[in-house]
Amino acid sequence: MAANKENKPQDRRRAGWLSHPVLSLLLVLVWLLLQGSLSLPYWISALLLGLLLPWLVQGFLGPAMRPRKPLLMLRFAALVLWDIVVSNLTVARLVLSPGARPQPAWVRVPLALRQPGPITLLATIITTTPGTVSCVVDGERAEILVHALDCADPQAMAEDIKRRYEQPLLEIFE
């Protein structure tokens, strides 16, 4: 028995009903927002979804991401939401302006992040910000290849992505 305990990996994720507590909380909040009501039946269904769904799919989810700095995470979420709104307006102006001449570009963003969860989150943030799409996460080269709708300076865009998104993710998760 003792030898079996020694062979267990140190990085095991928690199994059980709250193996992904942040996901459970998000599911509860999103369900309540979608229902548009805070009545008891919606709370019960939200709590059941928040507990059951992560438990049912925990084999597919991998280890839960554990933020080290929750307050920074909230500020970061606000920054990302702001960037999504601003970039939507920028892309709308670019698309609707008859004289606009966008300069599409491929941008290589070297990664300091090493954990799969934060790298996936960075790629998702890049993709949800209009005007950019993360196309390839290259683990061997430790970089993300990003397609930008309009980019005059690829190096400056890569530095901006690293400063605005990757650096806070490093502080929050690694």
N, C-alpha and C positions, 0 to 999 in steps of 0.2 A: 504493500500500500504506500509506503513512504517514497519508494522510487517513482511510483505513478504521479505523486504530487509534485516531485521535482521536475518531471518532464513536461508539465503543463506550461504553455507559453505565458510569459508575464503580461502580454498585451491582450488578454482575452476580453472580449466584450461581455457586458452583462446580459445574461439571458433573462427572460421573464417579461412581465407585463409592462415595465417601464424601461426597456432596453434603449429606447430613443426618446427621452423625455421632451426634448425640444420639438421633435416631430409631433409627438402626442399633443403638446400644447398648441402648436400651429394648426393641427387638424381640428381641435376643439374651437379655436378662434375663427377659423375660416368657415366651419360649419355654421356657427352662430351668425356670422356676418351674412352668409348666403341665405339663411332662413329669415333674417330681418326681424327676429323676435328673441326675447330673452325669457320666454315662458318655460315652465318646468319640463314639458315634453321635449323641447328642443335642447335643453341642458342635458337631459338624460341621453338622448340620441347622440349629442356631441361627445359626451364622456365615453359612451360605448364605442363610438368610432375612434376616438383618440386612444383608447386602450386596445381595441381589437385589431385595427388595421396594421399598426406597427408590429404587433405580436404575430400576426399572420404572415407578414412578409419579411420578418427579421432575417431570415436566411439570405434574402436578396440584397438587403441594405448594407451589410458590412458593419464595421464598428461605427458607433455614434461619434460625431464630432463633439468635443467638449470644449466650449469656449473658456478661455482663461480670464478674459476681461469683458464681462457682459455689458458694462456701460459703454465701452468703446464699440461693442457690437451694435448697440442701439444708435450711436452717432454715425457709425458706418452705414447702417441701413438707411438712415435719413439722407446721407450723402448719395447713396446709390439711387434712391427714389428721386432725389433732386436731379441727378444726372440723367435719369431716364426721361423726366419731363423736359429738361432743357434740350436733350438730343432729339427728342420727338419734334420739338419746335424747329430745331435747326434742319433736320431732314425734311420736314414739311416745306420750309422755306426753300431749300435746295431743289426739291422736286417740283414745286409749284412756280418757281421763278423761271420765266422764259429764257433769260440770259445766263442762267447758271451753267457752269462748265465744271462738273465734279471731276476730281482727280482720284480715281480708285487706286488702291495700293494694297500690296501684301506686306504685312508688318510682322517681323519676328520679335517676340517678347521673351527674353531669357527669364527663366524661373528660379527664384530663390526658394519657393515653396517646395516641399518634398512629400507631404502627406496627400493621398489621393482625394480625400474629402475637400480640403481647402482648394486644391487645384481645380476640382470639378466646380466648386463654388465660383472661383475666379472666371472660369470659362463660361459659366452661366451668366454671370454679371456682364461680361463682355458681350455676350449674345443678346441679352435683354436690353442693352443700351443701343437704341436705333443708330444705324449708320455703321455698326461694326458687327462682325460675326466671327466667333472663334471657330476655326475650321479643323485644326489638328492640334492635339496635345501630344507632343513628342517627348516621351519619357527618356529616351536615350540621349537626346540632345538637351533635355531639360528646358524646353521652350514651348510656347503656344504660337501657332501661326494664325494671325488675325487678318481678315479681309475688311478693309475700310472703304466705305462708299466715297469719301472725300478726304484725302490726306496729302497735304503738300510736303510734310516732313515726317517720314516714317520713324526716324530715330526719336524725334520729339514725342510722337504718339506712344511709342514703346515706353519711354521714360515716364510719360503721364500715367499710363496704365499701371506701371510699377509703383509709382508714388501714390496715386489715388486709391488703388484697389489692392495690389499685392502687399504693400507694406502694412496696411491695417490688418489684413488677413494673417500675416506673419505674427503680428502682435496678439491677435485674438486667439489663434489656434496652435501656434507652434512654440 
